[in-house]
Amino acid sequence: MECIVHFEVQHPQGPKPLRGLLFLKEDQVPGEAELVDMFKDMEFNVRLDNREKLIFKPLNPGESYSEIRITSFDNGKEKYKQDNNLKSIVGNLLPQKPTGL
């Protein structure tokens, strides 16, 4: 099954929207390894920095971009898109991490 990954590369001049393509098994969701490999094939050497927000940071600090953020997945059936309002509501309902002394 084909999965189109929509993402933004954050450059100092502003974000640049791009797309990548993954081939997955039926009903499989892309994982960290598949996404890192896809970016590597596109010559973006990155690591996952924020799992909840799907933000990847470059391994080389001298890169011309600061981060890559996945905005949506499209597998032809259902489309995943981050719902910021829902995420904010859920974040406010969950207990906050205790602060240190």
JOCORQUI-V685441 format. One record per residue. N is the residue number from 1. RES is the residue in one letter. NEAR is the number of other ideal C-beta (glycine too) atoms within 10 Angstrom. D_CENTER is the distance of its C-alpha to the mean C-alpha in Angstrom with 2 decimals. Layout:
n->[N & N]
res->[RES & RES]
near->[NEAR & NEAR]
d_center->[D_CENTER & D_CENTER]
This chain:
n->[1 & 2 & 3 & 4 & 5 & 6 & 7 & 8 & 9 & 10 & 11 & 12 & 13 & 14 & 15 & 16 & 17 & 18 & 19 & 20 & 21 & 22 & 23 & 24 & 25 & 26 & 27 & 28 & 29 & 30 & 31 & 32 & 33 & 34 & 35 & 36 & 37 & 38 & 39 & 40 & 41 & 42 & 43 & 44 & 45 & 46 & 47 & 48 & 49 & 50 & 51 & 52 & 53 & 54 & 55 & 56 & 57 & 58 & 59 & 60 & 61 & 62 & 63 & 64 & 65 & 66 & 67 & 68 & 69 & 70 & 71 & 72 & 73 & 74 & 75 & 76 & 77 & 78 & 79 & 80 & 81 & 82 & 83 & 84 & 85 & 86 & 87 & 88 & 89 & 90 & 91 & 92 & 93 & 94 & 95 & 96 & 97 & 98 & 99 & 100 & 101]
res->[M & E & C & I & V & H & F & E & V & Q & H & P & Q & G & P & K & P & L & R & G & L & L & F & L & K & E & D & Q & V & P & G & E & A & E & L & V & D & M & F & K & D & M & E & F & N & V & R & L & D & N & R & E & K & L & I & F & K & P & L & N & P & G & E & S & Y & S & E & I & R & I & T & S & F & D & N & G & K & E & K & Y & K & Q & D & N & N & L & K & S & I & V & G & N & L & L & P & Q & K & P & T & G & L]
near->[12 & 10 & 19 & 14 & 22 & 17 & 24 & 16 & 20 & 15 & 13 & 7 & 7 & 7 & 15 & 12 & 9 & 14 & 12 & 18 & 11 & 19 & 10 & 15 & 6 & 7 & 8 & 13 & 10 & 19 & 12 & 12 & 9 & 16 & 21 & 17 & 13 & 18 & 21 & 12 & 11 & 16 & 6 & 19 & 13 & 20 & 11 & 14 & 14 & 11 & 8 & 8 & 12 & 21 & 17 & 23 & 16 & 19 & 12 & 7 & 7 & 5 & 15 & 9 & 17 & 13 & 18 & 24 & 17 & 19 & 16 & 14 & 20 & 15 & 19 & 9 & 8 & 8 & 11 & 17 & 11 & 13 & 10 & 9 & 7 & 9 & 12 & 10 & 11 & 10 & 10 & 8 & 7 & 8 & 5 & 7 & 6 & 6 & 5 & 4 & 3]
d_center->[19.37 & 17.17 & 13.58 & 12.31 & 8.63 & 8.57 & 6.73 & 8.66 & 10.22 & 12.08 & 15.69 & 18.78 & 20.07 & 17.15 & 13.78 & 13.93 & 12.26 & 11.88 & 11.46 & 11.41 & 13.45 & 13.52 & 16.75 & 16.69 & 19.59 & 20.61 & 18.67 & 16.18 & 12.55 & 10.19 & 10.11 & 9.02 & 11.96 & 11.44 & 8.05 & 9.77 & 12.84 & 11.57 & 10.52 & 13.88 & 15.71 & 14.64 & 15.99 & 12.94 & 13.78 & 10.98 & 10.50 & 8.09 & 9.34 & 8.29 & 7.79 & 8.62 & 6.49 & 3.15 & 4.69 & 6.38 & 10.06 & 12.75 & 15.37 & 18.08 & 18.64 & 20.63 & 17.92 & 18.17 & 14.62 & 13.44 & 9.62 & 6.70 & 4.43 & 3.09 & 6.49 & 8.01 & 9.39 & 13.09 & 15.38 & 18.53 & 19.41 & 17.19 & 14.23 & 11.35 & 10.71 & 9.93 & 13.54 & 13.99 & 17.70 & 17.49 & 15.10 & 17.69 & 20.55 & 19.34 & 18.61 & 22.18 & 23.70 & 22.39 & 24.63 & 23.65 & 23.54 & 27.05 & 27.68 & 29.58 & 33.18]
